[in-house]
Amino acid sequence: MKVLNFGSLNLDKVYTVEHFVRAGETLSSSRLEEFCGGKGLNQSIAFARAGATVFHAGCIGEDGEKLRRMLADNHVDTTFVRMMKQTPCGHAIIQVTGEGENCILLFGGANLCVDRAFADSVLAKFGEGDFLMLQNEISNLDHIIRVAHSKKMTVALNPSPFNSVITALDLSMIDWLILNETEGMGITGESDPDRITAELLNRYPAMRIVLTLGSKGAMYADRNNRERHGIFKAPVVDTTAAGDTFTGFFFASILNGNSPAASLRIASAASAIAVSRKGAAPSIPSAQEVADSDYLKPAQK
Ligand code: RIB
């Protein structure tokens, strides 16, 4: 079984601010830092740091060599990372406050150069039983899902960011959906977590769902089982990529044969470490750091 993550690669420009810029306001930031990011790249690195072997597919501009290098340095296979001429890389302008909250403005750039021919050429190298991870920051998502489903790949979707692309998708082709409450509300119209998962299972009975609940933790639901896990308390420095860390660690654990309950616990520990560090990809811990963390130590009597 091979793991393919077809997703975005972004250059993140992170501005430290007192508060998010308001309409009509000019605000000075106290610091600018640049990190490798993009939900796709972050999740590939999380898979790899969690111990999975992962192929990343996606497009970068000529200014994106450091993104490819970041993946390669983390043992992600970059055979399917394509460099586009005369198109800038995707980038994100991220404001981070002293409380570690963020808001993100995206520019798709080369991420939107994923065309059907490129998608087909990548997917031709994968087949039945292989695992495909997707987010919503690249073009032709609907085509990729259709082709992967027809090849009997296992398709996992993180419908983030949520927009009209997601509402137009046929989610019956999705095996795993990993989403937050806002995305759950956008898809189902429900705000209560139990009602979100119930409505998803009503529409898609075979779906396996992971719903992240911010400070309330995360839950797993399928038609037979439900699990819930709280958060591990951590000093919050920057929440960017905490969700991506959760996603990579959760699925790496599932693909390693662990139960959803055990995987929620590992992913929660990994994302607790990620929020205590600055940046997107650089904040993602290794499997060893997660295993050695106090979060996963048995409770003292
Ligand atoms: O999930 C965090 C990521 O969202 C950032 O790295 C940014 O690039 C955006 O894609």
Residues whose N, C-alpha, C, O or C-beta is under 5 A from the ligand:
A	BS01	RIB	N10 D12 G37 G38 K39 A92 T240 A241 D244 A280
